[in-house]
């Protein structure tokens, strides 16, 4: 019997990440915030890491519309996501340029 190839979990936390629909940022005082405009895959990559989120906090909900996500990599925080980086990645994927209005 031949088993299908799969990406195997790299540590004990990985299997649990598959079942989480979303992730939150928890502050030192125990509050938590959903990052509404950040892709789940980006959040999953940085689970359990110290992060800093810059953006606009919702007045009604525990939510932030992020403009930047920073991750502490030991020697300090490094920007790993911002709106400009996302737009550039999207342009590269779609083969568009900023000046062509999204047309291919």
N, C-alpha and C positions, 0 to 999 in steps of 0.2 A: 504494500500500500504506500502510495506516495502522498505526502502531505503538501498542501499548497504553501507557497512561500509567503511569509508575512513579516512585517516589521515587528520584532520582538521588543517587549519592554526592556529598557536599559537599567531600570532600577525599580524598587518596590512601589514608588509613587506613580509611575507611568500608567499602570492599568486603571487607576482611579481617575486620572485626568480624562480618559475617554468618556466617562459617564457624566462629567460636569458640563452643564450647559453654558455656564458663564463663570467668571472669576471676579472677585472684588479686591479692592485695595483696603487694607485695614490700617488705621492710624494708631499711634502709640496710646491714645486714650480709649481705644476699643471701638471707635466708630468705624463704619465701613462705607465704601462708595463703589457703585458700579461705574465703569468707564464705558459710556454708551456708544462712542464712535470708534472704538479700537477693536480691531479684529480679534476674535477668540484665539486664533493661532498665536498671535503676538503675545497675548496675555498668558497663554499656556506655557510658552517658552520661558517665562520669567516667574513661574510659580515659586513661592517661598523665598524670593529674593527681595532685598530692600530696594524700593523704587521711589521715585518722586514723580508726581503727575502735575503738570501745569495745564490750566484750562479754566473753564467757567463752571462753577458749581450751581446746580439746579436749586432754585429757592423752595421747591416743593418736595423734591425727592432726594434720596441719598445717591446722587448721580453727578458725574462730572463729564462735560463735553471737553475732551482733552485736546490740547494743542501740541503738547510734548510729553513723552515718556522717557524718563531717565532711569538707568539701572546702576546700582553701586557695584562696581567691579573690583572691590578691594582698595584701590588707590584713590577712589573718588567716583563721582557719578558721571555717566556718559550717556548722551542722547542716543537712544536706539530707535525712536520713532517720533516723527512729527508730520504734520500735514504736507509739508513740502516734499519730504522723503516718500510719502505714500503716493502723492501725485506723480512724482518722477518715476516710481516703480510701475505705476499704471500706464504711463506714457510709453515706457520701454516695452511693456507687455503687449500693448495694443499697437505699437509702431507709430504713434502719433507724436506731434511736437506741440509745444505750448501755443505757437502762432497759427496752427492750422485749425484751431477750434475743435479738435477731436476727430477731424476727418482723416481717413486713411488714404 
